Amino acid sequence: MEAKINNITDPDRTSVDRWKNLKGPHATRETRMEVVAWIAVCLFDCRLEGGFIRDWVVGNYSSKPPNLPINQWVTFHPTNGLPMIDKDVVPSDLDVHLPALKQFDVEAFIDNLYSYGITAKLYRQDWRYVLLIDENYKTGPFTIDLIEPHIALTHDRIDFDVSNLSLEKLYTRDLGMRVDITGGSHPIPLETIVENIRKNRFQVLRPIDGENGPNTSGTVAERIEKMKRRGWTQIGEPWYFIPNPPPNYNAILVPYPTTTALYQNIVTAIQKIAGARVLSIEQIKNPDIESLYENMKRTIARECPNDDPNERELFHGTSGKAIEGIINRGYDDRYFSPNGAWGKLEIFFSFR
């Protein structure tokens, strides 16, 4: 694994070494993908992410369609015309985020590919470039997505733990995470992700069917089925990971997916109140308050039988002017109305 990371992230890698991966007797489609990734990462300061790291760099997985000729691996999307690699080709593509602090010249990038004898066809969308690489080369074609940096900033939700890896220039032995999932109430360290990849298993990090609703193209459920068809096993129950807010903010509000059981349970409970109607449900992400809460829960758990603090989810109503304070500083139980719909805000734990 370290050798593959170095092949992509070491700017001092020799030209002889790169040519071996491109044209040598042991060159493969995957080693040619490594060279393209090296050009993007080391010459154009991009960041490599996604399935290529999972499948090839860490997992060493490679598969081809058994009964499909190489010249039929590529099809084109009927709506946007973008090239698509057959779903049975693993790894299928390279996902690259363009640098935020440096101007990216796609023509210069293509020129660099041609200097290595790598052919490329350019396709453009509003938020990314898509290049079809090695369309007619003997080892087989692949694509590279070059994603604009302003779009990369909004890609802070992840479907699976094993799809959350990244590689950057000069980090020649280290894997990185696209989104830090090592904190919070369900931390997943990097070592666990690597182990999961090598054991063909994955943890779902957002509600199944996501925010697009059921039966929608590209839903989380479809991606789960795709992983399972490839022999991967889903572990644990799905949980909704929300990254921490930017450094200048105490908290962020995130719309909660309507397809989740929690959303539906809240709606059902609220509808029992005369005249009440749910307009939207948003989840608060406040790392400071969450840390205090988890520390208190652990303290109370140590005093409870079987370390069970008997945690319960409760309702609390308030007026609009108090919402900002709750978002940024949490609940203050000194302020309550005993005549409110739920009375005094109760402590979130009870002893047995």
Secondary structure, DSSP 8 states (H G I E B T S, - for coil): -HHHHHHHH-TT--HHHHHHHHHSTT--HHHHHHHHHHIIIIIT--EEESHHIIIIIIT---B--TT--GGGSEEE-TTT--EEE-TTSBS-EEEEE--SSS---HHHHHHHHHHTT--EEEEE-SSEEEEEE-TT-TT--EEEEEE-HHHHTT----SBGGG-EEE-TT--S--EESS--SSSSS---HHHHHHHHHTTEEEB-S-TTTTT-TT-TT-HHHHHHHHHHTT-EEES----------TT-S-EEEE--TTSHHHHHHHHHHTTSTT------EEEE-HHHHHHHHHHHHHHHTTSGGG------------HHHHHHHHHH---TTS--TTSTT-S---S----
